[in-house]
Amino acid sequence: MKHYKTAPFFCIIYLMVLVQPLQAQHTADTQTLSLEEIWKVVQTHNRQLKLSDLNLQQSQIEVVEAKDRRLPELTLGADLKLNSKFLLYDDGLFSSPQDVPVRNYGYAAGYSLNFNLFNGGKDRRNITMKKQEASRRQYEADLQRHSIKYHAAAAYFDLYKALHFHDFLTAEIQTENKQLTLIESLHKNGAVLKSDVLRSSVKVSQLELSLSQIDKKIEIARQRLNILMGRDPEAILIINYHDAILLDDIPPAPYSDYAAATLNKSPEYQIVNSNIKSSELNIKQIKTTLLPKVSLYSAYQYTYPQISFYPYSNDLWGFGQTGIKAQFAVDNLYKSRHSIARAQMIFSQAKEKADMKKDDILLQLKEAYLQEQQALESTATAEKNIAKSTETVRVIRNSYLHQEALLTDLLEAENALLEAKFNLTTAQTDAQLHHIRLLAIAGIL
């Protein structure tokens, strides 16, 4: 009998040993992430950023390709052919031809070399244009990175707010349920009316409905964050929402500092400036068509049979040439005028677009800066409202229990306190998010 009594004890020990590794694995899989840690995952696994990196690598390869075009053109060739009769018309086409004896087949092998000596700097400028395009794609990648980090922060703070709202509503439902129980007890004793019970019950139902809506927002925010991090949308995601937002971390920098940084580092502004440089290089590239082309060439070929020069021969022969060749396209003197005019028009458009983009970026910057200041002011106001609303709820609740106040006054005060809590969390997250947007626009995020 003692043997059977000790069996449950050993089963419990076995289950404890088995469950501990599973709990450790679950804890590792559900690591709590901060915003900075989420950003690190986003920069590594976000699909849009991976695509931007591939585009950047492509532009770097295109620069190498442009450099390869400056290398000499070397061709090796060979052919095998069947020859027809070699008819030589000494006295004209309608005379009897002379049949020159040649082999029925022939072959040739040789090389051809061409090296550009001068073409108006077209190849060199093409390399510069490819480098300029690579720089523009780098700016586009930086802009994409700032945008993704901002959207990740927006999703993070949406989840942060929703989780706080969930806690507020859960605590409020618990408080209201206790208060409903108390009001029902007072109603049984004849101290309050049935309408008070109904009002309190309706409020609990409304809070539960709001809690259900918040749960759905939490699910959507988690899925959006997982997608931005390149994870399974249904993966478990836990964030540090219990940590308070420290608005003291936001530096009190003046707007002029952000404006100066924007004009120097904003990727969006650098892109339009890059377009100006590219259009300017394009004008110079088109003008090279008005210059001659000079190249060094060399060719040598072994041919069988020899039927290119008189006297003809059925022997193998070799012939080559080396020299300098100059070309000038006369038609470009009148064809290139409209091409140059079009390129200059594109250049003027690029400058106008740069000025327009500058105004637009500075407007966005000013808007984000003022929104950040407004959110900081709203935070201070919300903190004061919470203190006042908390005291108001305490006073009215005591008055209601002593039959000195109406339930509607108490419910309104409780709603005002809950709204003040919502407003504080919203203002705190808005201040952080507007500051992040400010840094993203300025190109210093």
Secondary structure, 3 states (H helix, E strand, C coil): CHHHHHHHHHHHHHHHHHHHHHHHHHHHHCCEECHHHHHHHHHHHCHHHHHHHHHHHHHHHHHHHHHHCCCCEEEEEEEEEECCCEEECCCCCCCCCEEECCCCEEEEEEEEEEEEEECCCHHHHHHHHHHHHHHHHHHHHHHHHHHHHHHHHHHHHHHHHHHHHHHHHHHHHHHHHHHHHHHHHHHHCCCCCHHHHHHHHHHHHHHHHHHHHHHHHHHHHHHHHHHHCCCCCCCCCEECCCCCCCHHHCCCCCHHHHHHHHHHHCHHHHHHHHHHHHHHHHHHHHHHHHCCEEEEEEEEEEEECECCCCCCECCCEEEEEEEEEEECCCCHHHHHHHHHHHHHHHHHHHHHHHHHHHHHHHHHHHHHHHHHHHHHHHHHHHHHHHHHHHHHHHHHHHHHHCCCCCHHHHHHHHHHHHHHHHHHHHHHHHHHHHHHHHHHHHCCC
